[in-house]
């Protein structure tokens, strides 16, 4: 899916006047907004403008997000905002994964032909991640990002509802998305400004936990979290794709386990043990279960099972340095609808291992903060759990789709947010202490009143 989308618009300037004006406004916002709002113009372009909008210069493709990244890097360098960053393990994993994804294909092909495409991927991964690390450094930054997502979910959901009722995609005026909505097995698969209906659902499932966290974290705007969560789920419904639907179910289920967060690791290994047992007692391999799972009619579960099965059977082919392609694996298997397998095909076991390590570190760091801040900062604890939930949802959806474009942005945003959360360490507690000393008792936020009662030996 990603390859088809990228090749369709490669080396072609596709820029609607409205898209050009939106880009100019967002570029200006990058330079004038305070750092805590730096994510706003990125989310505006990501969520409201089709990814096909781009400018081609000398064989190089710059979609609107890439252009905005250049502006943001200029701002960061001019204002020296990069000096406040500290290097962490997540930064190293992102850099290592990018280096592997660029180097191994070049060595495997012994050609510079794919160099421009690979450098484009590196550009998206490293520079975008760096900008997001600058934008998401504190709990206040994360809350502001969640509020922006919740606000933007309303017009996007309305556009999806209109598309569902009329079968006309209003974002088609930009070009790059279909005007007439695709129907599969009698169900409309709305896509709005996104590259594919699955991409639309994945983007909003990824943002759902942070939006829903506003219900508990923002006493004045709890209603915004409720509306945003409802609209996010509405978009997932309108896209009518099994992967996002199950991703939303996983996100809601994982988020509801906050009280049992200390048992997440034993539960994970218990699930692995169950799958191993099922593998040996079932007639078919355990991954055959993927073919039986469908939330909507017409789901391609068998294709996903067949892809996994062929990847397992052909481990020697891709294990060391990946492989040139998967079209010879079977019918329609050129379409790698599995992010884990896509990474294995790109860079072999090293690329796949780095992806798994990134997911594991992200979930572990978020879970550790959720436990560590349970008493000192309950609000920060719930926000960390929301990020943990997002990573769990991404891990599940990786089985059904290979991330690119808008979906990859959301994943990168969560990795940068977790890195910033990890580096806060005791910062959230120190901030709470400062707020406590400077704020009258009757005006203190509820989570601070609860914290003080806990320190005095009173059960919260």
PyMOL commands that set and color helices and strands:
alter all, ss='L'
color gray80, all
select helices_A, chain A and resi 2-9+17-32+35-48+64-78+81-84+89-109+115-135+139-166+170-174+197-217+222-239+242-255+258-281+286-292+301-313+315-318+327-329+339-372+378-397+405-424+427-438+441-443+446-455
alter helices_A, ss='H'
color red, helices_A
select strands_A, chain A and resi 54-57+60-63+182-184+187-189
alter strands_A, ss='S'
color yellow, strands_A
deselect
rebuild
show_as cartoon
